[in-house]
Each structure stands twice: as C-alpha cells, then as structure tokens.
Amino acid sequence: MKYLFAAVLALGTVASFSAAEAAGGCGPGWHRGPYGGCQPNRRVVVVPPRVVAPPVVVVRPGRGCPYGTVWRYGRCRAY
C-alpha cells in the first residue's frame, strides 16, 4: 500500500507539469504581454554574453593594513 501511494504521488507530480505552465499559462509558442494577455512569439532573440570586468578596489593608505600596523614607506609597518 505504501508503494502504491508513493507511485501515485510521483506520477501525479510529474503529470502536473506542462509546457503551458512554463510559458505563463499561454501555451507553447506564446508568452504573456505587458498587460497580461497572451502574445505569439515572433522571432528568436539572441543575447550576446556580457563581459564583466573585475571590480576596481581603491584602498586609501592606512586603511588596508591589519590592526596594530600603519602604512609607512610603501608597506604596512608596526606602530
């Protein structure tokens, strides 16, 4: 009985997914418009990958040294 219940639960979960839910309820080949209505997909839009530059970190002298040290003569030195 446990196996039958588990099988029915698994099949019900798989059967509940469909393409219409993935398309916002409009069905395959359609999508939701700005006012909630269904509109047909017209063409394929290809978005080029975005190149992300590494972030620039600006550290003021005296702020990048660990506690108990200060920035002097080009490096962190003890008090």
Distance bins in CASP14 RR format, pairs under 12 A and 6 or more apart:
PFRMAT RR
TARGET T0000
AUTHOR 0000-0000-0000
RMODE 2
METHOD distances of the structure
MODEL  1
1 7 0 0 0 0 0 1 0 0 0 0 0
1 8 0 0 0 0 0 1 0 0 0 0 0
2 8 0 0 0 0 0 1 0 0 0 0 0
2 9 0 0 0 0 0 1 0 0 0 0 0
3 9 0 0 0 0 0 1 0 0 0 0 0
3 10 0 0 0 0 0 1 0 0 0 0 0
4 10 0 0 0 0 0 1 0 0 0 0 0
4 11 0 0 0 0 0 1 0 0 0 0 0
5 11 0 0 0 0 0 1 0 0 0 0 0
5 12 0 0 0 0 0 1 0 0 0 0 0
6 12 0 0 0 0 0 1 0 0 0 0 0
6 13 0 0 0 0 0 1 0 0 0 0 0
7 13 0 0 0 0 0 1 0 0 0 0 0
7 14 0 0 0 0 0 1 0 0 0 0 0
8 14 0 0 0 0 0 1 0 0 0 0 0
8 15 0 0 0 0 0 1 0 0 0 0 0
9 15 0 0 0 0 0 1 0 0 0 0 0
9 16 0 0 0 0 0 1 0 0 0 0 0
10 16 0 0 0 0 0 1 0 0 0 0 0
11 17 0 0 0 0 0 1 0 0 0 0 0
12 18 0 0 0 0 0 1 0 0 0 0 0
15 21 0 0 0 0 0 1 0 0 0 0 0
18 24 0 0 0 0 0 1 0 0 0 0 0
18 25 0 0 0 0 1 0 0 0 0 0 0
18 26 0 0 0 0 0 1 0 0 0 0 0
18 27 0 0 0 0 1 0 0 0 0 0 0
18 28 0 0 0 0 1 0 0 0 0 0 0
19 25 0 0 0 0 1 0 0 0 0 0 0
19 26 0 0 0 0 1 0 0 0 0 0 0
19 27 1 0 0 1 0 0 0 0 0 0 0
19 28 1 0 1 0 0 0 0 0 0 0 0
19 29 0 0 0 0 1 0 0 0 0 0 0
19 30 0 0 0 0 0 1 0 0 0 0 0
19 31 0 0 0 0 0 1 0 0 0 0 0
20 26 1 0 0 1 0 0 0 0 0 0 0
20 27 1 0 1 0 0 0 0 0 0 0 0
20 28 1 0 0 1 0 0 0 0 0 0 0
20 29 0 0 0 0 0 1 0 0 0 0 0
20 30 0 0 0 0 1 0 0 0 0 0 0
20 31 0 0 0 0 0 1 0 0 0 0 0
20 32 0 0 0 0 0 1 0 0 0 0 0
20 38 0 0 0 0 0 1 0 0 0 0 0
21 27 0 0 0 0 1 0 0 0 0 0 0
21 28 0 0 0 0 0 1 0 0 0 0 0
22 28 0 0 0 0 1 0 0 0 0 0 0
22 29 0 0 0 0 0 1 0 0 0 0 0
22 30 0 0 0 0 0 1 0 0 0 0 0
22 31 0 0 0 0 0 1 0 0 0 0 0
22 32 0 0 0 0 0 1 0 0 0 0 0
23 29 1 0 0 1 0 0 0 0 0 0 0
23 30 1 0 1 0 0 0 0 0 0 0 0
23 31 1 0 0 1 0 0 0 0 0 0 0
23 32 0 0 0 0 1 0 0 0 0 0 0
23 33 0 0 0 0 0 1 0 0 0 0 0
23 37 0 0 0 0 0 1 0 0 0 0 0
23 38 0 0 0 0 1 0 0 0 0 0 0
23 39 0 0 0 0 0 1 0 0 0 0 0
23 40 0 0 0 0 0 1 0 0 0 0 0
23 41 0 0 0 0 1 0 0 0 0 0 0
24 30 0 0 0 0 1 0 0 0 0 0 0
24 31 1 0 0 1 0 0 0 0 0 0 0
24 32 1 0 1 0 0 0 0 0 0 0 0
24 33 0 0 0 0 0 1 0 0 0 0 0
24 36 0 0 0 0 1 0 0 0 0 0 0
24 37 0 0 0 0 0 1 0 0 0 0 0
24 38 0 0 0 0 1 0 0 0 0 0 0
24 39 0 0 0 0 0 1 0 0 0 0 0
25 31 0 0 0 0 1 0 0 0 0 0 0
25 32 1 0 0 1 0 0 0 0 0 0 0
25 33 0 0 0 0 0 1 0 0 0 0 0
25 36 0 0 0 0 0 1 0 0 0 0 0
25 37 0 0 0 0 0 1 0 0 0 0 0
25 38 1 0 0 1 0 0 0 0 0 0 0
26 32 1 0 0 1 0 0 0 0 0 0 0
26 33 0 0 0 0 1 0 0 0 0 0 0
26 36 0 0 0 0 1 0 0 0 0 0 0
26 37 1 0 0 1 0 0 0 0 0 0 0
26 38 1 1 0 0 0 0 0 0 0 0 0
26 39 1 0 0 1 0 0 0 0 0 0 0
26 40 0 0 0 0 1 0 0 0 0 0 0
26 41 0 0 0 0 1 0 0 0 0 0 0
27 38 1 0 0 1 0 0 0 0 0 0 0
27 39 0 0 0 0 0 1 0 0 0 0 0
27 40 0 0 0 0 0 1 0 0 0 0 0
27 41 0 0 0 0 0 1 0 0 0 0 0
28 38 0 0 0 0 0 1 0 0 0 0 0
28 40 0 0 0 0 0 1 0 0 0 0 0
28 41 0 0 0 0 1 0 0 0 0 0 0
29 38 0 0 0 0 1 0 0 0 0 0 0
29 39 0 0 0 0 1 0 0 0 0 0 0
29 40 1 0 0 1 0 0 0 0 0 0 0
29 41 1 0 1 0 0 0 0 0 0 0 0
29 42 0 0 0 0 1 0 0 0 0 0 0
29 43 0 0 0 0 0 1 0 0 0 0 0
29 44 0 0 0 0 0 1 0 0 0 0 0
30 36 0 0 0 0 0 1 0 0 0 0 0
30 37 0 0 0 0 1 0 0 0 0 0 0
30 38 1 0 1 0 0 0 0 0 0 0 0
30 39 1 0 0 1 0 0 0 0 0 0 0
30 40 1 0 1 0 0 0 0 0 0 0 0
30 41 1 0 0 1 0 0 0 0 0 0 0
30 42 0 0 0 0 0 1 0 0 0 0 0
31 37 0 0 0 0 1 0 0 0 0 0 0
31 38 1 0 0 1 0 0 0 0 0 0 0
31 39 1 0 0 1 0 0 0 0 0 0 0
31 40 0 0 0 0 1 0 0 0 0 0 0
31 41 1 0 1 0 0 0 0 0 0 0 0
31 42 0 0 0 0 1 0 0 0 0 0 0
31 45 0 0 0 0 0 1 0 0 0 0 0
32 38 1 0 0 1 0 0 0 0 0 0 0
32 39 1 0 0 1 0 0 0 0 0 0 0
32 40 0 0 0 0 0 1 0 0 0 0 0
32 41 0 0 0 0 0 1 0 0 0 0 0
33 39 1 0 1 0 0 0 0 0 0 0 0
33 40 0 0 0 0 0 1 0 0 0 0 0
33 41 0 0 0 0 0 1 0 0 0 0 0
33 42 0 0 0 0 0 1 0 0 0 0 0
57 63 0 0 0 0 0 1 0 0 0 0 0
57 64 0 0 0 0 0 1 0 0 0 0 0
58 64 0 0 0 0 0 1 0 0 0 0 0
59 65 0 0 0 0 1 0 0 0 0 0 0
59 71 0 0 0 0 1 0 0 0 0 0 0
59 76 0 0 0 0 0 1 0 0 0 0 0
60 71 0 0 0 0 1 0 0 0 0 0 0
61 69 0 0 0 0 0 1 0 0 0 0 0
61 70 0 0 0 0 1 0 0 0 0 0 0
61 71 1 0 1 0 0 0 0 0 0 0 0
61 72 0 0 0 0 1 0 0 0 0 0 0
61 73 0 0 0 0 0 1 0 0 0 0 0
61 74 0 0 0 0 1 0 0 0 0 0 0
61 75 0 0 0 0 0 1 0 0 0 0 0
61 76 0 0 0 0 1 0 0 0 0 0 0
61 77 0 0 0 0 0 1 0 0 0 0 0
62 68 0 0 0 0 0 1 0 0 0 0 0
62 69 0 0 0 0 1 0 0 0 0 0 0
62 70 1 0 0 1 0 0 0 0 0 0 0
62 71 1 1 0 0 0 0 0 0 0 0 0
62 72 0 0 0 0 1 0 0 0 0 0 0
62 74 0 0 0 0 0 1 0 0 0 0 0
62 75 0 0 0 0 0 1 0 0 0 0 0
62 76 0 0 0 0 1 0 0 0 0 0 0
62 77 0 0 0 0 0 1 0 0 0 0 0
63 69 0 0 0 0 0 1 0 0 0 0 0
63 70 0 0 0 0 0 1 0 0 0 0 0
63 71 0 0 0 0 1 0 0 0 0 0 0
63 76 0 0 0 0 0 1 0 0 0 0 0
64 70 0 0 0 0 1 0 0 0 0 0 0
64 71 1 0 0 1 0 0 0 0 0 0 0
64 74 0 0 0 0 0 1 0 0 0 0 0
64 75 0 0 0 0 0 1 0 0 0 0 0
64 76 1 0 0 1 0 0 0 0 0 0 0
65 71 1 0 1 0 0 0 0 0 0 0 0
65 72 0 0 0 0 1 0 0 0 0 0 0
65 74 0 0 0 0 0 1 0 0 0 0 0
65 75 0 0 0 0 1 0 0 0 0 0 0
65 76 1 1 0 0 0 0 0 0 0 0 0
65 77 0 0 0 0 1 0 0 0 0 0 0
65 78 0 0 0 0 1 0 0 0 0 0 0
65 79 0 0 0 0 0 1 0 0 0 0 0
66 76 1 0 0 1 0 0 0 0 0 0 0
66 77 0 0 0 0 0 1 0 0 0 0 0
66 78 0 0 0 0 0 1 0 0 0 0 0
66 79 0 0 0 0 0 1 0 0 0 0 0
67 76 0 0 0 0 0 1 0 0 0 0 0
67 78 0 0 0 0 0 1 0 0 0 0 0
67 79 0 0 0 0 0 1 0 0 0 0 0
68 76 0 0 0 0 1 0 0 0 0 0 0
68 77 0 0 0 0 1 0 0 0 0 0 0
68 78 1 0 0 1 0 0 0 0 0 0 0
68 79 1 0 0 1 0 0 0 0 0 0 0
69 75 0 0 0 0 1 0 0 0 0 0 0
69 76 1 0 1 0 0 0 0 0 0 0 0
69 77 1 0 0 1 0 0 0 0 0 0 0
69 78 1 0 1 0 0 0 0 0 0 0 0
69 79 1 0 0 1 0 0 0 0 0 0 0
70 76 1 0 0 1 0 0 0 0 0 0 0
70 77 1 0 0 1 0 0 0 0 0 0 0
70 78 0 0 0 0 1 0 0 0 0 0 0
70 79 1 0 0 1 0 0 0 0 0 0 0
71 77 1 0 0 1 0 0 0 0 0 0 0
71 78 0 0 0 0 0 1 0 0 0 0 0
71 79 0 0 0 0 0 1 0 0 0 0 0
72 78 0 0 0 0 1 0 0 0 0 0 0
72 79 0 0 0 0 1 0 0 0 0 0 0
END
